[in-house]
């Protein structure tokens, strides 16, 4: 990816829970139109980082700026960000269309067109024939697409993904990866993707931020991480695990 303007800038981000420092002064930038994955095992601080970016959690120190505007203390609805959760967070008592329309209910400029805009977003995600169904009639992959459509219809400048594919089967995950890459290519939206899955991060990302123990071990393009891991942690957690997966598959490819 050609380097472009900085969209989101994080400086000195720190967070402590019950006397234990979870984030140790994170510094990183996210570029306009970039797909950045934050990769790390459970407990590394990646979800805490996402919650701070979204405004769901206040940092103890540090700053978050969007297009040069300090949003460190801004409310979630004042950040021009959208989030897609792991558990979809859909309204079970609403139709597919109703869930997406609801996102626009409080948008004074566009609520009059919410039906039209909701349908457009659902068509984009391949859900044209599911619009009037109740969400509990959908598969997990379809529910996740509704969740993404609901976020897209708000036209956020940055979309955050909180391990959105961890509950999906392998075939659906592969389909959703292609969907996300297609959405980003068409819309140019900046995306930040939280995951513990090395393969997923490498398949989706322009750059990967490898976290461990509340610090950033490496932030680089996937090929750079493979060619030159920053330290033993990256070599072990990322490269070693990828090689194990590749070697296990290679046994069958040679037959």
C-alpha positions, 0 to 999 in steps of 0.5 A, a space after each residue: 500500500 502506498 503511504 498516504 495521509 495519517 487518518 488516526 494517530 495514537 500517542 502515549 496510550 496507557 491504561 491500568 486495571 486494578 493496579 496492573 498496567 495493561 497498555 504501556 504507552 502505545 504509539 502508532 498511526 493508521 493511514 487513510 484507506 488502510 486496512 490495519 490488523 491488530 494481532 495478538 493473543 488473548 490478554 495482550 491489550 488489543 481489545 483494550 486498545 479498540 475500546 479506547 479508540 471507540 470511546 468506550 473506555 478512557 485511557 489513563 494517559 495519552 491521546 487519540 487524534 482523528 484527522 488532527 482533531 483530538 478525540 481522546 475524551 469525545 463521546 463514541 457518537 462524536 468520533 466518526 467511527 463504527 464498530 462491528 462486534 464479534 456477537 453481531 449485536 443485532 435486535 432479534 425482534 426486528 427484521 434485517 431491514 429494521 436493524 439497518 434502518 435503526 442505525 439512521 433513526 437519530 440521524 437528522 439529515 438522513 433519517 427520512 431516507 433511512 429505508 432507501 439507504 438501508 436497502 442499498 447497504 444490504 444489497 451491497 452485502 448480498 442480502 437483497 433476498 433477506 431484507 424482510 426476514 427476521 434476523 434469527 432466520 439467518 445464518 451466522 455469516 448472514 447476521 454478520 453481514 447485517 451487522 456490517 451493513 448497519 455500520 456502513 450505512 452510517 458512513 463512518 470514517 473508520 470502521 473497527 472490527 472486534 474479532 468479527 469472524 471468530 464464531 463463523 465456520 471456515 467456509 464462511 470466514 473465507 467468504 467474509 474475508 473476500 467481502 471485507 477486502 471488496 468493501 474496502 477496495 470499493 469504498 476506501 474506508 479506513 479499517 482496524 481489525 482486531 484478531 488473534 489469528 495470524 492467517 486472518 491478519 496476513 490475508 486481510 491487511 495492508 499492515 499488521 500491528 503485532 502486540 504482546 504484553 501491552 506493547 507493540 512489538 512490530 508494525 509493518 507490512 505482512 511481507 516485512 514481518 515474514 522477512 524481518 521479524 522485529 524480535 523473538 516474540 514476533 518470530 515465535 507468535 507470528 512466523 512460527 505459527 504460520 509455518 506450522 499451519 503451512 507445513 501441516 497442509 503441505 503434507 497433503 499437497 505433496 500427495 
